[in-house]
Amino acid sequence: MLNNPVRTVTAVVPLDPGAPPPKLGRRDTRAGTFRFHGMPRRIVEAGAPDDRLEPEETWEHARATPEKALVDWLYLAASPRSRRTPPPRGDLDLDLLDAPRLHRLARAAGVTDYATEALGLPPDRRATPAVGRRAAR
């Protein structure tokens, strides 16, 4: 999906109220660089499992679909608690994504309006009002 892939593995860690905070941020290892971002569990688990997770037989661990990874990126870019910026439009090939799945996941995570604004997606007619720039919680 990215025309200029990076050498950093990005992981999303669910945040639960009342639980000890996980260690987030950048970790450099011999295997490479890992970046851990925290998001509320309701956002990590937003959407149908078939929409957000690759089939289990594909990987040894849970792995997001490309559409879910993009929705998570948009959520983080809209969050006032994150320094993540929106994806650069020129580096994305949105034609490789499942557009109905992307719209369903954006709606479930509450970033439909931001996805339309940041990516130039056609509006999702079934969407409910969503978070705007830097308004995610």
Secondary structure, 3 states (H helix, E strand, C coil): CECCCCCEEEEEEEECCCCCCCCCEEEEECCEEEEEEEEEHHHHCCCCHHHHECCHHHCCCCCECHHHHHHHHHHHHHCCCCCCCCCCHHHECHHHCCHHHHHHHHHHHCCHHHHHHHHCCCCCCCCCCCCCCCCCC
